[in-house]
Every structure is written in C-alpha cells, then in structure tokens.
Amino acid sequence: MIMMTIEETKGTAPFRFRHLGYGFYWACNLICFQSTVLFSSVSDAPSSVTVFLLVSIIFSVLTHFASAALILQFPNRFVSLHPLPAGLVVAVGVICAVLAGYSNSYSNLFLVSAGVLTGIGNAWSNIAWFHFYGATRPERTSLYIPVVFILAIALYFIINFMSAVSMAGAIAIVVVCPLVAGALLSTNIKEIQASSFEVESPKQYVLAAQMLWRIIIGAAIFSVVFGMVWQ
C-alpha cells in the first residue's frame, strides 16, 4: 500500500488549471473509442474500430495488472515514473490509427500498433492521474472531477465539430490532447511526495502474483470473446 500526501501552502489557490489536465486525456479517449474521427479515411470503419478497441482494451488491462504487480515490488520507482511519456505514447497511437486509413499495404500493422500503444498509454495515464488525485485533498478532488468531466465533453464536441470543417485540424487537436495532459501532470509531480511505503511480505506478494496472472489470463480471454461477439 502506498500513501501519498500533497503539501499545502497557505495562501495558494485551491483551484489550478494544471490540475484539470486529465480532461484533455479523457477527451482524447472519448474520440478514440466513442467516435470515428480517427477512422474517417478507412473503408470499413466499424470493423477497424472494433479491432482497434479490442487490442487497446487487452493491452490496457494487461498494463494495469502488470503495474499493480510492479508497484508492490518497486514502489519507489513507481513514484518517480514521469507521466509525460505516457501522453507521447497515446499521441503516437493516435497517429498510427490515422495512418491505418492511408496505407493499404500496412493498414493492419498500423491498426494493431495503434491499439497496443493507446492501450499501454491509457493505462499509464490513468495510473498517473489517479495517483495524483488520490494524493489530493478530498474536498479539492470533489471539485476537480466534475470540471474535468465538463472539460472533456466540451473538447469532445469541439473536435467532432472541427472534423466537419477541417479533419486535419480535428486530428491535430486529438494528437495534442494527451501531450497537454502529460505536460500538465508533469508540473504536478513536485506537489507529490512519498510519505510512507508499506510493502507486503514476500509470501503475500507471491500469492497475490499467482492470483494476478489468473486474472490477467481471464481478462484477456474475456476481451477476445467479447470482441468476437460484438463484431
């Protein structure tokens, strides 16, 4: 178990824009999984979205569980893990999704790569932002989350509207969103400091790891079956 605290400074404003960066990541996530903006140039958009979604879900689940195992063994490294590369990974995944519609020979390769990168990047971003919000005082988090949701929805509609005017502009916004989220979160790292670490005993860790792999395998099988049925 890892416990974190954020240092409070008298006179500082409780509401800062950089604390809302998760909204930019969330907007990108909505466009990836709730819109066909990235696949507008693909001949068979529904099938492409299904493959992309399936691969992304599988790798997101695997990354979440792998992170849960690693954090028990290397808690200090997890705390020092920089969030900016997570945004870069998602941005590259978005670019691969777009390129899938423009490359006939390597369409499937770009599509699978997009799913892998966004899955890993999404899990990384989620863990980093949840780590930050978990270290924030509850009264502040209760204010941030609704505003983050409003920001994400607003960006979602702006991007969809932009796609009707300029598809290149809409895609550019989607690519920039995870980068902005990662950059804003990186400025919040200095506010977080480890207060204490409680690492489980080796015996408990082995038992947890054994159960973890069963969950990973079960989640992967469920994701594949779910994707086949949905398709």
C-alpha positions as a printed Julia matrix, in Angstrom:
231×3 Matrix{Float64}:
   0.0     0.0     0.0
   1.34    3.43   -0.88
   0.25    6.54    0.95
   0.86    9.95   -0.54
   0.33   13.49    0.63
   0.36   16.83   -1.1
   1.98   19.67    0.76
  -0.39   22.51    1.48
   0.82   26.08    1.26
  -1.02   28.89    2.92
  -2.39   31.45    0.53
  -2.28   29.23   -2.55
  -5.37   29.0    -4.74
  -7.21   25.68   -4.28
  -8.16   25.57   -7.96
  -5.44   25.41  -10.59
  -5.81   24.75  -14.3
  -2.96   22.24  -14.39
  -4.94   20.02  -12.04
  -7.59   19.63  -14.77
  -5.22   18.08  -17.29
  -6.97   14.72  -17.06
  -9.81   16.29  -19.04
  -7.55   16.56  -22.12
  -6.61   12.9   -21.85
 -10.25   11.95  -21.28
 -11.34   13.89  -24.39
  -8.76   12.0   -26.47
 -10.05    8.75  -25.02
 -13.64    9.63  -25.95
 -12.63   10.42  -29.52
 -10.68    7.16  -29.8
 -13.47    4.92  -28.52
 -16.71    6.87  -28.99
 -16.15    8.44  -32.4
 -14.99    7.55  -35.92
 -12.95   10.73  -36.39
  -9.67    8.82  -36.44
 -11.03    6.29  -38.93
 -12.75    8.66  -41.35
 -10.44    7.59  -44.19
 -10.81    3.85  -43.53
 -13.04    1.98  -45.99
 -14.5    -0.32  -43.32
 -14.59    1.97  -40.28
 -16.8    -0.19  -37.98
 -14.55   -3.24  -38.31
 -11.43   -1.13  -37.86
 -12.84    0.48  -34.73
 -13.7    -2.98  -33.34
 -10.17   -4.32  -33.91
  -8.63   -1.15  -32.5
 -10.89   -1.21  -29.45
 -10.28   -4.91  -28.78
  -6.48   -4.65  -28.97
  -6.47   -1.47  -26.9
  -8.63   -3.0   -24.17
  -6.46   -6.11  -23.94
  -3.21   -4.16  -23.6
  -4.77   -1.65  -21.24
  -5.92   -4.47  -18.94
  -2.52   -6.17  -19.1
  -0.7    -2.89  -18.37
  -2.95   -2.11  -15.41
  -2.38   -5.51  -13.84
   1.35   -5.52  -14.63
   1.63   -2.1   -12.98
  -0.22   -3.4    -9.94
   2.35   -6.19   -9.61
   5.34   -3.92  -10.17
   4.21   -1.28   -7.71
   4.25   -3.88   -4.92
   7.83   -4.8    -5.72
   9.27   -1.41   -6.77
   7.15    1.31   -5.09
   9.9     3.96   -5.18
  10.37    3.61   -8.93
   6.65    3.95   -9.47
   6.56    7.24   -7.58
   9.38    8.67   -9.69
   7.89    7.5   -13.01
   7.42   10.53  -15.25
   3.95   10.9   -16.81
   4.94   12.89  -19.92
   5.98    9.8   -21.97
   2.5     8.35  -21.36
   0.97   11.21  -23.32
   3.54   10.74  -26.06
   2.71    7.02  -26.35
  -1.01    7.8   -26.71
  -0.28   10.52  -29.28
   1.8     8.13  -31.39
  -1.02    5.57  -31.12
  -3.5     8.15  -32.42
  -1.2     8.91  -35.36
  -0.94    5.18  -36.16
  -4.75    4.92  -36.13
  -4.96    7.75  -38.66
  -2.23    6.26  -40.85
  -4.14    2.97  -40.98
  -6.6     4.63  -43.36
  -3.9     5.94  -45.69
  -1.74    2.84  -46.03
  -3.26   -0.09  -47.87
  -0.21   -2.33  -47.51
   0.39   -1.69  -43.8
  -3.14   -0.86  -42.7
  -3.45   -3.79  -40.28
   0.01   -3.16  -38.86
  -0.82    0.48  -38.13
  -4.19   -0.51  -36.69
  -2.77   -3.09  -34.28
   0.08   -0.76  -33.35
  -2.46    1.96  -32.58
  -4.36   -0.41  -30.28
  -1.21   -1.54  -28.48
   0.14    1.99  -27.96
  -3.14    3.55  -26.86
  -3.82    0.62  -24.54
  -0.46    0.96  -22.81
  -0.59    4.75  -22.83
  -4.14    4.85  -21.48
  -3.26    2.58  -18.56
  -0.11    4.58  -17.84
  -2.04    7.87  -17.94
  -4.86    6.52  -15.78
  -2.47    5.26  -13.13
  -0.52    8.54  -13.1
  -3.6    10.75  -12.82
  -5.31    8.51  -10.26
  -2.08    8.59   -8.29
  -2.22   12.4    -8.31
  -5.91   12.72   -7.46
  -5.52   10.09   -4.75
  -2.85   12.27   -3.17
  -5.02   15.39   -3.35
  -7.24   16.5    -0.5
 -10.78   15.05   -0.94
 -12.51   18.44   -0.99
 -10.32   19.5    -3.9
 -10.73   16.26   -5.81
 -14.52   16.52   -5.47
 -14.26   19.86   -7.26
 -11.73   18.82   -9.9
 -13.52   15.71  -11.19
 -16.8    17.39  -12.3
 -14.87   20.19  -14.0
 -12.61   17.62  -15.69
 -15.71   15.85  -16.99
 -17.15   19.11  -18.37
 -13.82   19.97  -20.0
 -13.6    16.53  -21.64
 -17.15   16.71  -23.0
 -16.59   20.24  -24.3
 -13.4    19.17  -26.1
 -15.19   16.1   -27.47
 -17.87   18.23  -29.13
 -15.34   20.79  -30.33
 -13.28   18.08  -32.0
 -16.33   16.5   -33.64
 -17.47   19.91  -34.87
 -13.97   20.64  -36.14
 -13.95   17.35  -38.07
 -16.81   18.66  -40.21
 -14.83   21.79  -41.02
 -11.26   20.52  -41.12
 -10.44   16.87  -40.47
  -6.72   17.68  -40.25
  -7.45   20.27  -37.57
  -9.58   17.83  -35.59
  -6.91   15.12  -35.71
  -4.26   17.65  -34.68
  -6.29   18.52  -31.57
  -6.68   14.83  -30.7
  -2.91   14.3   -31.01
  -2.14   17.34  -28.87
  -4.63   16.49  -26.08
  -2.67   13.61  -24.44
   0.54   15.63  -24.74
  -1.09   18.54  -22.9
  -2.4    16.14  -20.24
   1.06   14.65  -19.72
   2.72   18.07  -19.61
   0.24   19.4   -17.06
   0.6    16.33  -14.88
   4.39   16.6   -15.02
   4.09   20.04  -13.43
   2.09   18.47  -10.6
   4.77   15.92   -9.71
   6.6    18.4    -7.48
   3.46   18.61   -5.31
   3.54   14.91   -4.57
   5.99   13.37   -2.17
   6.09    9.88   -0.71
   5.1     9.94    2.93
   5.31    6.22    3.66
   5.55    2.87    1.97
   4.1    -0.33    3.28
   5.25   -3.28    1.18
   3.55   -6.62    1.59
   5.56   -9.58    2.85
   7.17  -11.87    0.19
   4.68  -14.64    0.93
   1.71  -12.32    0.43
   3.31  -10.97   -2.74
   3.74  -14.46   -4.25
   0.11  -15.32   -3.52
  -1.04  -12.01   -4.98
   1.1   -12.53   -8.09
  -0.32  -16.02   -8.65
  -3.85  -14.7    -8.45
  -2.89  -11.72  -10.6
  -1.81  -13.87  -13.53
  -5.07  -15.82  -13.36
  -6.97  -12.54  -13.53
  -4.82  -11.36  -16.46
  -5.43  -14.56  -18.44
  -9.16  -14.45  -17.64
  -9.39  -10.8   -18.64
  -7.58  -11.48  -21.93
  -9.91  -14.39  -22.77
 -12.95  -12.29  -21.88
 -11.7    -9.42  -24.07
 -11.22  -11.73  -27.06
 -14.64  -13.38  -26.66
 -16.3   -10.01  -26.1
 -14.7    -8.61  -29.24
 -15.76  -11.61  -31.35
 -19.35  -11.45  -30.12
 -19.55   -7.67  -30.56
 -18.13   -7.85  -34.06
